Structure formats: structure tokens, C-alpha cells
């Protein structure tokens, strides 16, 4: 976990690679099951590809889930 934001948003980085064919719903389920976290808490969850050359981030902005 990295805390850089003054408003308390945490950045949680998954240490294991993720299959990027998963959609947003798959990543939300992974946050809930593997990371034991609430995906709708407003924190940023970061996932990496197997080759460590790509990242995906998801977060809840209050009105919807954002996938970057």
C-alpha cells in the first residue's frame, strides 16, 4: 500500500501478475477475493501484467468504477 494523497486515498498494488483479459468485473472480483478489500471504498487498486510491461488500475469515483 502506498499513501500519497492528502485526502486519504490509498494505492494498493497487487504483487502477483494478472491475466489482462479479465474485464473490470473480473478485477473487482479479484480485489474482493484475493486482496480482501472493498473495491468500492475509493482506493486505487493497481495490477500488473505477467511481463511487467503494463499496468491496470481500477477505482471507484463515487458514481462508477474506473478502469485505466
Secondary structure as a PSIPRED ss2 file (coil, helix, strand):
# PSIPRED VFORMAT (PSIPRED V4.0)

   1 X C   1.000  0.000  0.000
   2 X E   0.000  0.000  1.000
   3 X C   1.000  0.000  0.000
   4 X C   1.000  0.000  0.000
   5 X C   1.000  0.000  0.000
   6 X C   1.000  0.000  0.000
   7 X C   1.000  0.000  0.000
   8 X C   1.000  0.000  0.000
   9 X C   1.000  0.000  0.000
  10 X C   1.000  0.000  0.000
  11 X E   0.000  0.000  1.000
  12 X E   0.000  0.000  1.000
  13 X E   0.000  0.000  1.000
  14 X C   1.000  0.000  0.000
  15 X C   1.000  0.000  0.000
  16 X C   1.000  0.000  0.000
  17 X C   1.000  0.000  0.000
  18 X C   1.000  0.000  0.000
  19 X C   1.000  0.000  0.000
  20 X C   1.000  0.000  0.000
  21 X C   1.000  0.000  0.000
  22 X C   1.000  0.000  0.000
  23 X C   1.000  0.000  0.000
  24 X H   0.000  1.000  0.000
  25 X H   0.000  1.000  0.000
  26 X H   0.000  1.000  0.000
  27 X H   0.000  1.000  0.000
  28 X H   0.000  1.000  0.000
  29 X H   0.000  1.000  0.000
  30 X H   0.000  1.000  0.000
  31 X H   0.000  1.000  0.000
  32 X H   0.000  1.000  0.000
  33 X H   0.000  1.000  0.000
  34 X C   1.000  0.000  0.000
  35 X C   1.000  0.000  0.000
  36 X C   1.000  0.000  0.000
  37 X C   1.000  0.000  0.000
  38 X C   1.000  0.000  0.000
  39 X C   1.000  0.000  0.000
  40 X C   1.000  0.000  0.000
  41 X C   1.000  0.000  0.000
  42 X C   1.000  0.000  0.000
  43 X C   1.000  0.000  0.000
  44 X E   0.000  0.000  1.000
  45 X E   0.000  0.000  1.000
  46 X E   0.000  0.000  1.000
  47 X E   0.000  0.000  1.000
  48 X E   0.000  0.000  1.000
  49 X C   1.000  0.000  0.000
  50 X C   1.000  0.000  0.000
  51 X C   1.000  0.000  0.000
  52 X C   1.000  0.000  0.000
  53 X C   1.000  0.000  0.000
  54 X C   1.000  0.000  0.000
  55 X E   0.000  0.000  1.000
  56 X E   0.000  0.000  1.000
  57 X E   0.000  0.000  1.000
  58 X E   0.000  0.000  1.000
  59 X E   0.000  0.000  1.000
  60 X E   0.000  0.000  1.000
  61 X C   1.000  0.000  0.000
  62 X C   1.000  0.000  0.000
  63 X C   1.000  0.000  0.000
  64 X C   1.000  0.000  0.000
  65 X E   0.000  0.000  1.000
  66 X E   0.000  0.000  1.000
  67 X E   0.000  0.000  1.000
  68 X C   1.000  0.000  0.000
